[in-house]
Amino acid sequence: MPSFKRHLPALAVLAALNAFLCAQLFTAGYLNQFSSVDGAFISLAHYLSRHWANHSWWPIWHCGMPFEDTYVPLLHLTVAALATLGRISAAHAYHIVVAIAYTLGPVTLYVAAVYLGADRAGAFASAAIYSLFSPAALLMPAVARDIGGIWFGRRLQILAVYGEGPHIAALTLLPLAIVGLEYALRKRTGRAFACAVGALALIFLINVPGSMATGLAVFCWIVVQPTGSRRAAWTVAAGAAVCGYALACYGIPPSSEATVLENIGRMHHGFSSAAKIAPFLLVAILAAVAGAGWWLSRTRVPLLIRFAMLFLALTAALVLPDRPKSFELLPQAGRLQLEMEMAFCLLAGSALRYLYRASPWRLRIVLALLFAIGAGYQIRNYRHRAEIDLQAAALPARSEYTSAMWADSHLAGQRVYVTGSDSFWWNAFTDVPQVIGCCDQGESLDVLANVPYLISPATGPYHEILTKAYLQVLGAQAIVVSGPQSTDEYKDIQGPGRFDAMFPVLHRELGDTIYAVPQLSSSLAHVVESADIVPASPTVYQVYAYAQKIEDPARPTADFAWLSDGVARVRATLKRDDLVAVEVPWFAGWKAWVGGRRIPVSADGLGFQILHPACEGACEIALRWTGRPDRIPSAMVSLLALCLLAVLLSGNRPWRPLKRW
């Protein structure tokens, strides 16, 4: 406690400074940053806060998907809980949570600097530079142009303008993960090991890029350890990572991880290109970092400096050459620029502290004054930028809001095709489901990845006919098209006027037009024959032919109704050989019954469900989502890990040191 009390003033100043810099976030509802992905994160919390009882099936994105595939869940569950308990909007709760994460970022960096060997002044200098200066603007001219000059802050811009709330939260926890591992390595006790496990589990549950960055930081921490401790460091880190994932397994089960991995190539063209052009370059860089760490560990350079140097070199080697469309050594490596800044600031603070201590007392006074004046100047710059970036939105003037609210009143329960920033923010205002929505890493239907390339270009009647067919087979009852006057930030659909000749207009407001997609009914279920089923990897002609079949008025109809999230009922008059196609994605975990008899559920070539009722006459089919097969095993793994963590943390006295590895 005495040691902790000595650091309290510095910690309090850093927290107060960063809270002042982002003060508007604590009271903000919706920001005037509609190009931001904030809308998707607010949508997650908005829906969760209204569907606590059952959110295992997520019906509002990608024609429906398992909740685990939406996004790693911890931040959004926290926001939803705050919104529910505090009786505030999901937007307000989200901004409170990310403001706290932003405020604590330099605080955790200070803690890490102290634990890795810095004195109070050096750690404070590093954290103050991290709070008030953006090294990425010095190293990357594009960043300087983006934030308006080298004297403004990238971290706050990334949070407010681009919506990187989960990444900012993971960045705040990253120094604590390093502290936890160092603590476990020094103490060799169960309690110390549990701290490292907990920190890593939290990062795994908050953000994927943050987890990737933490892995790089841990690698640098391992290779700079003294020769006698390096093997133990590998053991501690590997054990903590395995136990951390086990603890997080229920929130990010293997099936969800597999979906993300399957989408890497499609989402990250630069990474795929780099893997072909220079398949061993990343391995060579890591080997070079490991070699540099081995050499540095044999010198008298302090641990903090060794770690910061290697972490800066590694992140810079990934960030600076990054070109997302053509070359990146890791998926979204450019987002690691904030981690690069962290390492830079650790070195800069240590350098300032060395310069101060090496200077005569008169020069020390000058250095202290210059530091204080520079800090004051930067506080003014950061606050000026914050007032611009954190302005409140005038929702009635935004088409993203007005279109969603009209749909909420007139299209409840119907699926809508939405693009651009309209799509980002749609479900922050309404529970009307989207054909696509967010986020690409959880997309499981190949047709959803391809359909924007069909609908968005203005290429003529051929595409217009196929647009109608694809929307029909995807169960879309309406499409939102942004015109030139729309406030949509992206306006993905080209030649918006062409839809006037295609579809009936339902609503126009603020440049957005909502069109009805002509269909026989709004039902997501259709009676089909086995010969009608779309084959795997269908051509556009096969999809068009399928649309004509399900829209044939001579065919028997099927009534589809959601009874609750993940529970539906289908009613139809069938012949024994008839099948029922349901425009809800198939996943292992969907089960169906006719009466008390279990019936098979399979997938068609689009990825939707095919029910095999083998029923004659009036039939009622019960359809229920029971979760993926790995849901219960994942829960058991997480429960066992939680019990292990409780055992490690239990007891009033510290555990005896574990046997050295």
Residue, then its C-alpha position, 0 to 999 in steps of 0.5 A: m500500500p505505501s508504494f501504491k499511495r506514492h503513485l496515486p497523485a500521478l494516476a489521478v492527474l493522468a485520469a483527470l487529464n484524459a477525462f477532461l480531453c474527452a469530457q463530452l463523451f460522458t454525456a454524449g448520445y449520438l455523435n455527428q459521426f455517421s461514417s463511423v462504425d459506432g452505429a453497429f456497436i450501439s446497435l448491438a447494445h440496443y438490441l441486447s438491452r431489449h432482448w436479455a431473455n433470449h439473444s442466442w439467435w441474432p435475427i437482425w443481421h445477415c438474414g439471421m446469425p448466431f449471436e457469437d458471430t456478431y462481434v466478440p461480446l464483452l464490451h457490448l454486454t457491458v454497454a447493454a447492462l449499463a443501458t438497462l440498469g441506468r435506464i439510459s439509451a444504448a448510445h449514451a451507455y456506449h459513450i460512457v464505457v468507451a470514455i472510461a476506456y479512453t481515460l484509463g489508457p494512459v493510467t495503465l501505461y503508467v502502471a506498466a512502465v513502473y512495473l517494468g522498471a521506470d521511476r515515477a517521473g519517467a512513467f509519468a512522462s511516457a503517459a503524458i506524452y501518450s495522452l497529449f501527442s500522436p507519434a503516428a502523425l510524425l511517422m505517417p504523413a497520411v495520418a497527419r493529414d487525416i487528423g489536421g496536423i501533427w499537434f492533434g490526437r490520433r487516439l481520440q480521432i480513432l475513437a470518435v470519428y472511426g468508432e474504434g471503441p472496442h480497440i481502444a478498450a483492448l488497448t487500455l488492457l494491453p499494458l495490464a496483460i504485460v504487467g500480469l505476465e511479468y508479475a507471474l514470472r517474478k512471483r511464480t504463484g497461482r495468484a499472480f498467474a491468475c492475474a495474467v490469465g484474467a487480463l488476457a481473457l478480457i482482451f480476447l473477449i473485447n477485440v480481435p485486433g487488440s488480441m492480435a496486438t497483445g500477442l505481438a506485445v507478449f512476443c516482444w516481452i518474452v524475447v527481451q527476458p534474460t537468458g535464464s528467464r526466457r524459457a519460463a516466460w514462454t511457459v507462463a505466456a503460453g499457459a496464460a494464453v491457453c487458460g485465458y482462451a478457455l475462460a473466454c471460450y463460451g463468448i468466442p467458441p471455436s465455431s465462431e473463430a472458424t467463421v472469422l478465419e474463413n472470412i479473412g481472405r475475402m475481407h483482407h485482400g492485402f493480406s492474401s496478396a502479401a501471403k503470395i508475394a512474400p510468404f515468409l516475410l512475417v516469419a523473417i521479421l519475427a525472427a529478426v525481432a527475436g534475435a534483437g531481443w536475445w542480443l539486447s537481453r545480454t546488455r545492460v539496457p533496462l527491461l522497459i527500454r528493451f521491450a519498448m524498442l522491440f515493440l516499436a520496431l515490430t509494430a512499425a514494420l507492420v504498420l508503415p508498409d501497410r496497404p490494405k488493398s495490396f499488401e499487409l503482413l497481418p489482417q488490418a495491420g494498419r490499425l496497430q498504429l495506436e500500439m506503435e504510438m504506445a511503444f514510442c511514448l514509452l521510449a520518449g518518456s524514458a529518454l526525457r527522464y534520462l535527459y532531465r537527470a543528466s542535465p544541470w539543475r538550471l537546465r532542469i528548470v528549463l526542461a520542466l517549464l518547456f514540458a509544462i508549456g508544451a503540455g498546456y499547448q497540447i491540451r488546448n489543441y486536443r480540446h479544440r479537436a474534441e469540440i469538433d469531433l464530439q459534436a452531438a448529432a441532430l437526428p431529425a436531419r439525418s436520413e439514417y435516422t428518419s428512414a429507420m424510424w419510418a421502417d420501425s413504424h411501417l415495416a416491423g418484422q420485415r427484412v430490408y436491404v440497407t447499405g452505407s451508413d444507413s446500414f451502420w445505424w439502422n438497428a441503433f434505432t429499430d429492430v427491423p432486420q437487415v439482409i446484410g448489416c454488420c459485420d463482415q467477419g461473421e458473414s456465413l452466406d456467400v451470396l451476401a458477399n456477392v449481392p452488393y456487386l450485383i445491386s450497387p452498380a448501375t449497369g442496365p436492365y440485366h442487373e435490374i432483373l437480377t436485383k429483383a430476383y436476388l432480393q426475392v430469394l433473400g426474403a427482402q420486402a423493401i430496399v433503401v436507396s440513398g439519393p444525392q440529397s441523402t445524408d448517407e455518408y457512402k451512397d453505395i448504390q449508383g444511379p439511384g433513380r433507376f429503382d423508380a421504374m423497378f419497384p413501388v415507392l413506399h416512402r421518401e425523406l431526406g434523399d432516401t427512398i424506401y422501395a417495396v420489393p414485389q413478392l407474393s407474400s411477406s412469408l420467409a417460407h415457401v413450398v418447393e420440390s426437391a428439383d427446385i432446390v438451389p445447388a451449391s455455388p449457384t449461377v445467377y441464372q439458377v438463382y433467377a430461376y429459383a426466384q421465379k419458382i417461389e414467386d409462382p402464384a400457382r404453387p401452395t403457400a406457406d405461412f411463416a411466423w417468428l414466435s420469439d428470437g430463434v423460435a418460429r412456426v411454419r404452416a402449410t398444406l403439403k403433399r408427402d414429398d413436398l419440402v419447405a424452404v425457409e429464408v433463414p440461414w442454416f447452422a447446425g443447431w436448428k431443429a424442427w418438429v412436426g407434431g412430436r416428430r423430429i424432422p431433418v433440416s438441411a441447407d440449400g446452395l444459398g445457405f438457407q434451410i430446407l425442411h423435410p416434413a414428410c407430412e400430408g395435408a395441413c401441417e404445422i412445423a415448429l422450428r427452434w434454434t438450440g445453439r451450435p453443437d460446441r455451445i455446451p462444451s464451450a460453456m463447460v470449458s469456460l466453467l472449468a477455467l473459472c473454477l481454476l481461476a477461483v482456486l488460484l485466487s482463493g485464500n487470504r495468504p499468498w500462495r507458496p511460490l510454484k516450482r520453477w519451470 
